[in-house]
Amino acid sequence: MKIAKPLLLVTTPIGLAFGLYEAHRLAGGLVFIMAAMVAVIGVAMSSVVLTIRRERREEEKKRSETQESHESDEGKK
């Protein structure tokens, strides 16, 4: 896993660029359709990542508030 993540982070953009170049070479207009598809997929992935981060942040906030209320209740007793 230590090698796989950096390797994927480097090779994926290179592969996308090479694919777009080949699409332009094969059929010029195809590159615009492929670029639009890649953009839509990128926006969808970003949306999922942002949703997960937001839900995790809300869950951690709720958990910390619950712990604080339990600690303050124990302090009153």
ABEGO torsion letter per residue (X at the ends): XAAAAAAAAAAAAAAAAAAAAAAAAABAAAAAAAAAAAAAAAAAAAAAAAAAAAAAAAAAAAAAAAAAAAAAAAAAX
